[in-house]
Amino acid sequence: MALAASYRHMSDFTPARPDLDTITLYDAAISALGDAVEAIDRDEIEGRCRAVYRATDAVTTLYLRLDVKRFGELTDDLADLYGHVLGCMVGINFYNDAKIAQDAIELLHSLKEKRSAAVGMVPAYVPTNASTHVTGGMRPAQSS
């Protein structure tokens, strides 16, 4: 079910904003895990499970959106971190443990900060007339 929901989330995002979409997914996972901590404090099992499900959905979407071609080895490291966070989701529900959720929140927050800093360093790609595709690979003749 989380996989199907992740594909649904993937279709909600636009290719022109992949970095901002990633930050949005980090925010969603962090918020959901915060809700899980609150549900654990109130001893609300159903609320905790719903919150963990939402966090799992967001992290699964992050995992599925990794771009191996673009980022290479960095993608492997992120995949390992996302896998660890997904494992935390199981632990949160199995042990009803807010500490596991807090640790996952800290990790996701750190990843979000790094991604946010990187977004600010790299200008967004905006196509211009000079960068548009020209048939036959030739530029149009310049008029004098």
DSSP file (Angstrom, degrees, kcal/mol; ACC not computed):
  #  RESIDUE AA STRUCTURE BP1 BP2  ACC     N-H-->O    O-->H-N    N-H-->O    O-->H-N    TCO  KAPPA ALPHA  PHI   PSI    X-CA   Y-CA   Z-CA
    1    1 A M     >        0   0    0      0, 0.0     4,-2.3     0, 0.0     5,-0.2   0.000 360.0 360.0 360.0 -41.6    0.0    0.0    0.0
    2    2 A A  H  >  +     0   0    0      1,-0.2     4,-2.4     2,-0.2     5,-0.1   0.879 360.0  54.0 -62.5 -36.1    2.8    2.4    0.8
    3    3 A L  H  > S+     0   0    0      2,-0.2     4,-2.0     1,-0.2    -1,-0.2   0.928 108.8  47.0 -64.7 -44.9    4.4    1.7   -2.6
    4    4 A A  H  > S+     0   0    0      1,-0.2     4,-1.7     2,-0.2    -1,-0.2   0.909 113.2  49.4 -63.2 -41.4    1.1    2.6   -4.4
    5    5 A A  H  X S+     0   0    0     -4,-2.3     4,-2.4     1,-0.2    -1,-0.2   0.872 107.7  54.9 -65.3 -36.6    0.7    5.7   -2.4
    6    6 A S  H  X S+     0   0    0     -4,-2.4     4,-2.5     2,-0.2    -1,-0.2   0.896 105.7  51.2 -64.8 -40.0    4.4    6.7   -3.1
    7    7 A Y  H  X S+     0   0    0     -4,-2.0     4,-1.5     2,-0.2    -1,-0.2   0.879 108.8  52.3 -63.0 -36.0    3.7    6.4   -6.8
    8    8 A R  H  X S+     0   0    0     -4,-1.7     4,-0.7     1,-0.2    -2,-0.2   0.926 110.0  48.1 -64.3 -44.0    0.7    8.7   -6.3
    9    9 A H  H >X S+     0   0    0     -4,-2.4     3,-1.0     1,-0.2     4,-0.6   0.890 106.5  57.8 -62.1 -39.2    2.9   11.2   -4.5
   10   10 A M  H >< S+     0   0    0     -4,-2.5     3,-0.9     1,-0.3    -1,-0.2   0.866 103.3  52.5 -61.1 -35.8    5.5   11.0   -7.3
   11   11 A S  H 3< S+     0   0    0     -4,-1.5    -1,-0.3     1,-0.2    -2,-0.2   0.688 100.2  64.0 -75.3 -16.2    2.9   12.1   -9.8
   12   12 A D  H << S+     0   0    0     -3,-1.0    -1,-0.2    -4,-0.7     2,-0.2   0.680  92.0  78.9 -77.5 -17.4    2.0   15.1   -7.7
   13   13 A F  S << S-     0   0    0     -3,-0.9     0, 0.0    -4,-0.6     0, 0.0  -0.611  75.6-131.3 -97.0 153.1    5.5   16.6   -8.1
   14   14 A T    >   -     0   0    0     -2,-0.2     3,-1.7     3,-0.1     7,-0.2  -0.810  12.6-131.7-104.1 142.2    6.8   18.5  -11.1
   15   15 A P  T 3  S+     0   0    0      0, 0.0    -1,-0.1     0, 0.0    -2,-0.0   0.737 104.3  66.4 -62.1 -21.7   10.1   17.8  -12.8
   16   16 A A  T 3  S+     0   0    0      1,-0.2   109,-0.2     2,-0.1     3,-0.1   0.667 108.1  37.8 -73.9 -15.2   11.0   21.5  -12.7
   17   17 A R    <>  +     0   0    0     -3,-1.7     4,-2.4     1,-0.1    -1,-0.2  -0.227  66.2 140.9-129.2  46.2   11.2   21.5   -8.9
   18   18 A P  H  > S+     0   0    0      0, 0.0     4,-1.9     0, 0.0    -1,-0.1   0.867  76.6  48.8 -62.2 -35.9   12.8   18.2   -7.8
   19   19 A D  H  > S+     0   0    0      2,-0.2     4,-2.0     1,-0.2     5,-0.1   0.913 112.9  46.3 -70.8 -41.1   14.8   19.8   -5.0
   20   20 A L  H  > S+     0   0    0      1,-0.2     4,-2.1     2,-0.2    -1,-0.2   0.875 111.7  52.8 -66.9 -36.1   11.9   21.7   -3.6
   21   21 A D  H  X S+     0   0    0     -4,-2.4     4,-2.1     2,-0.2    -1,-0.2   0.885 107.1  52.5 -64.8 -38.0    9.7   18.6   -3.8
   22   22 A T  H  X S+     0   0    0     -4,-1.9     4,-2.3    -5,-0.2    -2,-0.2   0.918 108.7  49.5 -63.5 -43.4   12.4   16.7   -1.9
   23   23 A I  H  X S+     0   0    0     -4,-2.0     4,-2.5     1,-0.2    -1,-0.2   0.893 108.8  53.4 -62.5 -39.5   12.4   19.3    0.8
   24   24 A T  H  X S+     0   0    0     -4,-2.1     4,-2.3     1,-0.2    -1,-0.2   0.896 108.3  49.9 -61.5 -40.7    8.6   19.0    1.0
   25   25 A L  H  X S+     0   0    0     -4,-2.1     4,-2.5     2,-0.2    -2,-0.2   0.897 109.0  51.5 -66.7 -39.8    8.8   15.3    1.4
   26   26 A Y  H  X S+     0   0    0     -4,-2.3     4,-2.8     1,-0.2     5,-0.2   0.942 110.5  49.5 -59.3 -46.2   11.4   15.7    4.2
   27   27 A D  H  X S+     0   0    0     -4,-2.5     4,-2.7     1,-0.2    -2,-0.2   0.907 110.3  50.5 -59.1 -42.5    8.9   18.1    5.9
   28   28 A A  H  X S+     0   0    0     -4,-2.3     4,-2.4     2,-0.2    -1,-0.2   0.919 112.9  45.4 -63.0 -43.8    6.1   15.6    5.5
   29   29 A A  H  X S+     0   0    0     -4,-2.5     4,-2.4     2,-0.2    -2,-0.2   0.921 114.3  48.1 -66.6 -43.7    8.1   12.8    7.1
   30   30 A I  H  X S+     0   0    0     -4,-2.8     4,-2.1     2,-0.2    -2,-0.2   0.919 113.3  48.0 -63.2 -44.0    9.4   15.0    9.9
   31   31 A S  H  X S+     0   0    0     -4,-2.7     4,-2.1    -5,-0.2    -2,-0.2   0.922 112.0  49.1 -62.4 -45.1    5.9   16.3   10.7
   32   32 A A  H  X S+     0   0    0     -4,-2.4     4,-2.0     1,-0.2    -1,-0.2   0.897 110.7  50.2 -63.5 -40.3    4.4   12.8   10.6
   33   33 A L  H  X S+     0   0    0     -4,-2.4     4,-2.2     2,-0.2    -1,-0.2   0.870 108.1  53.6 -67.4 -34.4    7.1   11.4   12.9
   34   34 A G  H  X S+     0   0    0     -4,-2.1     4,-2.1     2,-0.2    -2,-0.2   0.902 108.1  50.3 -62.0 -40.5    6.4   14.4   15.3
   35   35 A D  H  X S+     0   0    0     -4,-2.1     4,-2.4     1,-0.2    -2,-0.2   0.871 107.8  53.9 -63.6 -36.6    2.7   13.3   15.2
   36   36 A A  H  X S+     0   0    0     -4,-2.0     4,-2.5     2,-0.2    -2,-0.2   0.910 107.0  50.7 -64.2 -42.1    3.8    9.7   16.0
   37   37 A V  H  X S+     0   0    0     -4,-2.2     4,-2.4     1,-0.2    -2,-0.2   0.928 111.3  48.2 -60.7 -45.1    5.8   11.0   19.1
   38   38 A E  H  X S+     0   0    0     -4,-2.1     4,-1.6     1,-0.2    -2,-0.2   0.899 111.2  50.3 -63.0 -40.3    2.7   12.9   20.3
   39   39 A A  H  <>S+     0   0    0     -4,-2.4     5,-3.0     2,-0.2     4,-0.4   0.887 109.6  51.1 -65.6 -38.4    0.5    9.8   19.8
   40   40 A I  H ><5S+     0   0    0     -4,-2.5     3,-1.2     3,-0.2    -2,-0.2   0.927 108.1  52.3 -63.2 -44.0    3.0    7.7   21.7
   41   41 A D  H 3<5S+     0   0    0     -4,-2.4    -1,-0.2     1,-0.3    -2,-0.2   0.833 114.1  42.9 -61.1 -32.0    2.9   10.2   24.6
   42   42 A R  T 3<5S-     0   0    0     -4,-1.6    -1,-0.3    -5,-0.2    -2,-0.2   0.440 112.4-122.1 -91.6  -0.6   -0.9   10.0   24.6
   43   43 A D  T < 5 +     0   0    0     -3,-1.2     2,-0.9    -4,-0.4    -3,-0.2   0.879  58.4 152.9  59.5  41.0   -0.8    6.2   24.3
   44   44 A E     >< -     0   0    0     -5,-3.0     4,-2.3     1,-0.2    -1,-0.2  -0.840  21.2-178.5-102.4  96.1   -2.9    6.4   21.1
   45   45 A I  H  > S+     0   0    0     -2,-0.9     4,-2.6     1,-0.2     5,-0.2   0.914  80.7  49.3 -64.1 -44.9   -1.9    3.3   19.1
   46   46 A E  H  > S+     0   0    0      1,-0.2     4,-2.4     2,-0.2    -1,-0.2   0.919 112.0  48.6 -63.4 -43.4   -4.1    4.0   16.1
   47   47 A G  H  > S+     0   0    0      2,-0.2     4,-2.3     1,-0.2    -1,-0.2   0.890 111.5  50.6 -62.4 -40.4   -2.8    7.6   15.8
   48   48 A R  H  X S+     0   0    0     -4,-2.3     4,-2.8     2,-0.2     5,-0.2   0.929 110.4  49.1 -62.6 -45.4    0.8    6.4   16.1
   49   49 A C  H  X S+     0   0    0     -4,-2.6     4,-2.2     1,-0.2    -2,-0.2   0.903 111.5  48.9 -62.9 -41.8    0.2    3.8   13.4
   50   50 A R  H  X S+     0   0    0     -4,-2.4     4,-2.2     2,-0.2    -1,-0.2   0.916 113.1  47.7 -63.4 -42.6   -1.4    6.4   11.0
   51   51 A A  H  X S+     0   0    0     -4,-2.3     4,-2.3     2,-0.2    -2,-0.2   0.914 112.0  48.7 -65.6 -43.0    1.5    8.9   11.6
   52   52 A V  H  X S+     0   0    0     -4,-2.8     4,-2.8     1,-0.2    -1,-0.2   0.880 109.2  54.3 -64.8 -37.0    4.1    6.2   11.0
   53   53 A Y  H  X S+     0   0    0     -4,-2.2     4,-2.4    -5,-0.2    -2,-0.2   0.927 109.0  47.7 -61.7 -44.7    2.3    5.2    7.8
   54   54 A R  H  X S+     0   0    0     -4,-2.2     4,-2.1     2,-0.2    -2,-0.2   0.909 113.4  47.8 -63.3 -41.8    2.4    8.8    6.6
   55   55 A A  H  X S+     0   0    0     -4,-2.3     4,-2.5     2,-0.2     5,-0.2   0.914 111.3  50.8 -64.9 -42.1    6.1    9.1    7.4
   56   56 A T  H  X S+     0   0    0     -4,-2.8     4,-2.6     1,-0.2     5,-0.2   0.900 108.7  52.6 -61.1 -41.3    6.8    5.7    5.7
   57   57 A D  H  X S+     0   0    0     -4,-2.4     4,-2.0     2,-0.2    -1,-0.2   0.922 111.1  45.9 -60.9 -45.7    5.0    6.9    2.6
   58   58 A A  H  X S+     0   0    0     -4,-2.1     4,-2.1     2,-0.2    -2,-0.2   0.920 115.1  45.7 -65.8 -44.1    7.1   10.1    2.4
   59   59 A V  H  X S+     0   0    0     -4,-2.5     4,-2.5     2,-0.2    -2,-0.2   0.879 111.0  53.3 -69.3 -36.9   10.4    8.3    3.0
   60   60 A T  H  X S+     0   0    0     -4,-2.6     4,-2.6    -5,-0.2    -1,-0.2   0.903 108.6  50.6 -62.2 -40.1    9.5    5.6    0.5
   61   61 A T  H  X S+     0   0    0     -4,-2.0     4,-1.5     2,-0.2    -2,-0.2   0.914 109.2  50.7 -64.0 -42.4    8.8    8.3   -2.0
   62   62 A L  H  < S+     0   0    0     -4,-2.1     4,-0.3     1,-0.2     3,-0.3   0.930 111.7  49.0 -57.7 -44.8   12.2    9.9   -1.3
   63   63 A Y  H >< S+     0   0    0     -4,-2.5     3,-1.3     1,-0.2    -2,-0.2   0.917 110.7  49.0 -61.9 -45.1   13.8    6.5   -1.8
   64   64 A L  H 3< S+     0   0    0     -4,-2.6    -1,-0.2     1,-0.2    -2,-0.2   0.736 107.2  56.8 -69.3 -22.1   11.9    5.9   -5.1
   65   65 A R  T 3< S+     0   0    0     -4,-1.5    -1,-0.2    -3,-0.3    -2,-0.2   0.410  74.2 128.7 -91.0   2.2   12.9    9.3   -6.5
   66   66 A L    <   -     0   0    0     -3,-1.3     2,-0.9    -4,-0.3    -3,-0.0  -0.359  53.8-142.3 -60.3 135.7   16.7    8.8   -6.0
   67   67 A D     >  +     0   0    0      1,-0.2     4,-2.4     2,-0.1     5,-0.3  -0.809  22.2 177.7-106.8  92.6   18.5    9.6   -9.3
   68   68 A V  H  > S+     0   0    0     -2,-0.9     4,-2.2     1,-0.2    -1,-0.2   0.885  80.7  52.7 -62.6 -41.2   21.3    7.1   -9.7
   69   69 A K  H  4 S+     0   0    0      1,-0.2    -1,-0.2     2,-0.2    -2,-0.1   0.870 115.4  39.9 -64.6 -36.5   22.4    8.5  -13.1
   70   70 A R  H  4 S+     0   0    0      1,-0.1    -2,-0.2    -3,-0.1    -1,-0.2   0.858 130.4  22.6 -82.9 -36.1   22.6   12.0  -11.8
   71   71 A F  H >< S-     0   0    0     -4,-2.4     3,-1.6     1,-0.2     4,-0.3   0.499  78.8-177.0-117.5  -4.9   24.2   11.5   -8.4
   72   72 A G  T >X S+     0   0    0     -4,-2.2     3,-1.1    -5,-0.3     4,-0.9  -0.164  72.1  12.6  53.4-121.8   26.0    8.1   -8.6
   73   73 A E  H 3> S+     0   0    0      1,-0.3     4,-1.7     2,-0.2     3,-0.3   0.802 122.0  64.2 -63.3 -32.3   27.6    7.0   -5.3
   74   74 A L  H <> S+     0   0    0     -3,-1.6     4,-2.4     1,-0.2    -1,-0.3   0.869  97.5  58.3 -58.1 -35.5   25.8    9.6   -3.3
   75   75 A T  H <> S+     0   0    0     -3,-1.1     4,-2.6    -4,-0.3    -1,-0.2   0.884 102.1  53.3 -62.2 -39.4   22.5    7.9   -4.2
   76   76 A D  H  X S+     0   0    0     -4,-0.9     4,-2.1    -3,-0.3    -1,-0.2   0.907 109.2  48.8 -62.5 -41.4   23.8    4.7   -2.6
   77   77 A D  H  X S+     0   0    0     -4,-1.7     4,-2.1     2,-0.2    -2,-0.2   0.919 112.8  46.9 -64.8 -43.6   24.5    6.5    0.6
   78   78 A L  H  X S+     0   0    0     -4,-2.4     4,-3.1     2,-0.2     5,-0.2   0.894 109.2  54.9 -65.0 -38.8   21.1    8.2    0.6
   79   79 A A  H  X S+     0   0    0     -4,-2.6     4,-2.4     1,-0.2    -1,-0.2   0.909 108.4  49.2 -60.4 -41.5   19.4    4.8   -0.2
   80   80 A D  H  X S+     0   0    0     -4,-2.1     4,-2.2     2,-0.2    -1,-0.2   0.917 112.5  47.5 -63.3 -43.1   21.2    3.3    2.9
   81   81 A L  H  X S+     0   0    0     -4,-2.1     4,-2.5     2,-0.2    -2,-0.2   0.922 112.6  48.2 -65.0 -44.0   20.0    6.2    5.1
   82   82 A Y  H  X S+     0   0    0     -4,-3.1     4,-2.6     1,-0.2    -1,-0.2   0.897 110.5  52.5 -63.2 -38.6   16.4    6.0    3.8
   83   83 A G  H  X S+     0   0    0     -4,-2.4     4,-2.0    -5,-0.2    -1,-0.2   0.898 109.0  50.0 -61.9 -40.5   16.5    2.2    4.4
   84   84 A H  H  X S+     0   0    0     -4,-2.2     4,-1.8     2,-0.2    -2,-0.2   0.926 111.0  48.6 -62.5 -44.7   17.6    2.9    8.0
   85   85 A V  H  X S+     0   0    0     -4,-2.5     4,-1.5     1,-0.2    -2,-0.2   0.900 109.7  52.1 -64.1 -40.3   14.8    5.4    8.5
   86   86 A L  H  X S+     0   0    0     -4,-2.6     4,-1.1     1,-0.2    -1,-0.2   0.882 107.7  52.5 -63.6 -36.6   12.3    2.9    7.1
   87   87 A G  H  X S+     0   0    0     -4,-2.0     4,-1.8     1,-0.2    -1,-0.2   0.860 103.8  57.5 -64.2 -35.0   13.6    0.3    9.5
   88   88 A C  H  X S+     0   0    0     -4,-1.8     4,-2.9     1,-0.2    -1,-0.2   0.870  98.1  61.3 -61.4 -36.2   13.0    2.9   12.3
   89   89 A M  H  X S+     0   0    0     -4,-1.5     4,-1.8     1,-0.2    -1,-0.2   0.906 104.3  48.0 -58.4 -41.6    9.4    3.0   11.3
   90   90 A V  H  X S+     0   0    0     -4,-1.1     4,-3.0     1,-0.2    -1,-0.2   0.927 112.2  49.6 -63.7 -44.2    9.0   -0.7   12.1
   91   91 A G  H  X S+     0   0    0     -4,-1.8     4,-2.8     2,-0.2     6,-0.4   0.876 106.0  56.2 -63.2 -38.5   10.8   -0.1   15.4
   92   92 A I  H  X>S+     0   0    0     -4,-2.9     4,-1.2     1,-0.2     5,-0.7   0.943 115.7  37.0 -59.3 -47.7    8.5    2.8   16.3
   93   93 A N  H  <5S+     0   0    0     -4,-1.8    -2,-0.2    -5,-0.2    -1,-0.2   0.903 118.7  48.6 -72.5 -40.6    5.4    0.7   15.9
   94   94 A F  H  <5S+     0   0    0     -4,-3.0    -2,-0.2     1,-0.2    -3,-0.2   0.919 126.9  25.0 -67.3 -43.6    6.9   -2.6   17.3
   95   95 A Y  H  <5S-     0   0    0     -4,-2.8    -1,-0.2    -5,-0.2    -2,-0.2   0.508  94.8-131.4 -99.7  -5.7    8.3   -1.0   20.4
   96   96 A N  T  <5 +     0   0    0     -4,-1.2     2,-0.6    -5,-0.3    -3,-0.2   0.940  51.5 164.5  53.1  48.8    6.0    2.0   20.7
   97   97 A D     >< -     0   0    0     -5,-0.7     4,-1.2    -6,-0.4     3,-0.2  -0.875  37.3-171.6-113.2 113.0    9.2    4.0   21.2
   98   98 A A  H  > S+     0   0    0     -2,-0.6     4,-2.6     1,-0.2     5,-0.2   0.787  86.8  65.2 -69.5 -27.9    9.3    7.8   20.8
   99   99 A K  H  > S+     0   0    0      2,-0.2     4,-2.4     1,-0.2    -1,-0.2   0.893 100.0  50.7 -62.9 -40.3   13.1    7.8   21.1
  100  100 A I  H  > S+     0   0    0     -3,-0.2     4,-2.1     1,-0.2    -1,-0.2   0.913 111.4  48.8 -63.2 -41.1   13.4    5.9   17.8
  101  101 A A  H  X S+     0   0    0     -4,-1.2     4,-2.5     2,-0.2    -2,-0.2   0.910 110.1  51.1 -64.7 -42.2   11.0    8.4   16.2
  102  102 A Q  H  X S+     0   0    0     -4,-2.6     4,-2.4     1,-0.2    -2,-0.2   0.899 109.1  51.0 -62.6 -40.5   13.1   11.3   17.6
  103  103 A D  H  X S+     0   0    0     -4,-2.4     4,-2.1     2,-0.2    -1,-0.2   0.909 111.2  48.1 -62.7 -41.9   16.3    9.8   16.2
  104  104 A A  H  X S+     0   0    0     -4,-2.1     4,-2.7     2,-0.2     5,-0.2   0.893 110.0  52.8 -65.1 -39.9   14.6    9.4   12.7
  105  105 A I  H  X S+     0   0    0     -4,-2.5     4,-2.8     1,-0.2    -2,-0.2   0.929 108.9  49.5 -60.3 -45.9   13.4   13.0   13.0
  106  106 A E  H  X S+     0   0    0     -4,-2.4     4,-2.2     2,-0.2    -2,-0.2   0.906 112.3  47.6 -61.4 -42.3   17.0   14.2   13.7
  107  107 A L  H  X S+     0   0    0     -4,-2.1     4,-2.3     2,-0.2    -2,-0.2   0.941 114.5  45.3 -64.7 -47.4   18.4   12.3   10.8
  108  108 A L  H  X S+     0   0    0     -4,-2.7     4,-2.6     1,-0.2    -2,-0.2   0.880 111.7  52.8 -64.4 -37.7   15.7   13.5    8.4
  109  109 A H  H  X S+     0   0    0     -4,-2.8     4,-2.4    -5,-0.2    -1,-0.2   0.909 109.2  49.5 -64.2 -41.3   16.1   17.1    9.6
  110  110 A S  H  X S+     0   0    0     -4,-2.2     4,-2.1     2,-0.2    -2,-0.2   0.918 112.0  47.9 -62.2 -44.5   19.9   16.9    9.0
  111  111 A L  H  X S+     0   0    0     -4,-2.3     4,-2.4     1,-0.2    -2,-0.2   0.896 111.2  51.5 -63.2 -40.3   19.3   15.6    5.5
  112  112 A K  H  X S+     0   0    0     -4,-2.6     4,-2.9     2,-0.2    -2,-0.2   0.915 108.6  50.6 -63.8 -43.4   16.8   18.3    4.8
  113  113 A E  H  X S+     0   0    0     -4,-2.4     4,-2.4     2,-0.2    -1,-0.2   0.913 111.2  48.5 -61.4 -42.6   19.2   21.0    6.0
  114  114 A K  H  X S+     0   0    0     -4,-2.1     4,-2.0     2,-0.2    -1,-0.2   0.914 113.8  46.3 -64.1 -42.2   21.9   19.7    3.7
  115  115 A R  H  X S+     0   0    0     -4,-2.4     4,-2.3     2,-0.2    -2,-0.2   0.903 111.3  52.1 -67.0 -40.6   19.5   19.5    0.7
  116  116 A S  H  X S+     0   0    0     -4,-2.9     4,-1.7     1,-0.2    -2,-0.2   0.905 109.9  48.9 -62.0 -41.7   18.2   23.0    1.5
  117  117 A A  H  X S+     0   0    0     -4,-2.4     4,-1.0     1,-0.2    -1,-0.2   0.901 111.3  50.0 -64.2 -40.4   21.8   24.4    1.5
  118  118 A A  H  X S+     0   0    0     -4,-2.0     4,-1.6     1,-0.2     3,-0.4   0.874 106.3  55.5 -66.4 -37.2   22.5   22.7   -1.8
  119  119 A V  H  < S+     0   0    0     -4,-2.3    -1,-0.2     1,-0.2    -2,-0.2   0.896 106.8  50.8 -62.6 -39.7   19.4   24.1   -3.4
  120  120 A G  H  < S+     0   0    0     -4,-1.7    -1,-0.2     1,-0.2    -2,-0.2   0.753 110.3  50.1 -69.3 -23.7   20.5   27.6   -2.5
  121  121 A M  H  < S+     0   0    0     -4,-1.0    -1,-0.2    -3,-0.4    -2,-0.2   0.773 104.0  61.4 -85.4 -28.2   23.9   27.0   -4.0
  122  122 A V  S  < S-     0   0    0     -4,-1.6    -1,-0.1    -3,-0.1     3,-0.1  -0.886  84.4-130.5-106.1 119.2   22.8   25.7   -7.4
  123  123 A P        -     0   0    0      0, 0.0     2,-0.1     0, 0.0    -3,-0.1  -0.367  31.2-103.8 -66.4 146.2   20.7   28.0   -9.5
  124  124 A A        -     0   0    0      1,-0.1     2,-0.5    -5,-0.0  -107,-0.1  -0.394  35.9-109.8 -67.4 145.0   17.5   26.5  -10.9
  125  125 A Y        +     0   0    0   -109,-0.2    -1,-0.1    -2,-0.1    -3,-0.0  -0.672  38.7 178.5 -78.7 122.9   17.5   25.5  -14.5
  126  126 A V        -     0   0    0     -2,-0.5  -110,-0.0    -3,-0.0    -2,-0.0  -0.971  26.7-128.6-126.2 114.1   15.3   27.9  -16.6
  127  127 A P        -     0   0    0      0, 0.0     2,-0.3     0, 0.0     5,-0.0  -0.308  26.5-165.8 -63.0 143.0   15.3   27.2  -20.3
  128  128 A T    >   -     0   0    0      1,-0.1     3,-0.9     0, 0.0     4,-0.4  -0.739  37.7-100.2-119.7 171.8   16.0   30.1  -22.5
  129  129 A N  G >  S+     0   0    0     -2,-0.3     3,-1.0     1,-0.2    -1,-0.1   0.857 123.1  56.8 -60.0 -34.9   15.5   30.7  -26.3
  130  130 A A  G 3  S+     0   0    0      1,-0.2    -1,-0.2    -3,-0.0     0, 0.0   0.745 107.2  48.8 -69.5 -22.6   19.2   29.9  -26.8
  131  131 A S  G <  S+     0   0    0     -3,-0.9    -1,-0.2     2,-0.1    -2,-0.2   0.393  84.6 114.4-100.0   4.4   18.8   26.5  -25.1
  132  132 A T  S <  S-     0   0    0     -3,-1.0     2,-0.2    -4,-0.4    -3,-0.0  -0.402  77.1 -95.4 -75.6 154.3   15.8   25.3  -27.0
  133  133 A H        -     0   0    0     -2,-0.1     2,-0.5     6,-0.0    -1,-0.1  -0.464  35.3-158.4 -71.7 133.7   16.1   22.3  -29.3
  134  134 A V    >   -     0   0    0     -2,-0.2     3,-1.8    -3,-0.1     4,-0.1  -0.967  26.1-110.3-115.2 129.1   16.7   23.1  -33.0
  135  135 A T  G >  S+     0   0    0     -2,-0.5     3,-0.8     1,-0.3     0, 0.0  -0.267 101.1  17.6 -58.2 136.6   15.9   20.5  -35.6
  136  136 A G  G 3  S-     0   0    0      1,-0.2    -1,-0.3     0, 0.0     3,-0.1   0.465 117.4 -89.7  81.1   1.4   18.9   18.9  -37.3
  137  137 A G  G <  S+     0   0    0     -3,-1.8     2,-0.4     1,-0.2    -1,-0.2   0.616  94.3 120.8  73.6  11.5   21.3   20.1  -34.6
  138  138 A M    <   -     0   0    0     -3,-0.8    -1,-0.2    -4,-0.1     3,-0.1  -0.858  61.4-126.1-111.3 144.7   21.9   23.4  -36.4
  139  139 A R        -     0   0    0     -2,-0.4     3,-0.1    -3,-0.1    -6,-0.0  -0.583  36.5-100.1 -82.0 148.6   21.3   26.9  -35.1
  140  140 A P        -     0   0    0      0, 0.0    -1,-0.1     0, 0.0     2,-0.1  -0.351  48.2 -92.7 -65.2 150.7   19.1   29.2  -37.2
  141  141 A A        -     0   0    0      1,-0.1     2,-0.4    -3,-0.1    -3,-0.0  -0.366  39.0-119.6 -65.1 140.6   21.0   31.7  -39.3
  142  142 A Q        -     0   0    0     -3,-0.1     2,-0.3    -2,-0.1    -1,-0.1  -0.658  25.2-128.7 -80.9 134.0   21.6   35.1  -37.6
  143  143 A S              0   0    0     -2,-0.4    -1,-0.0     1,-0.1     0, 0.0  -0.632 360.0 360.0 -84.0 144.1   20.0   38.0  -39.5
  144  144 A S              0   0    0     -2,-0.3    -1,-0.1     0, 0.0    -2,-0.0   0.441 360.0 360.0 -91.1 360.0   22.3   40.9  -40.2
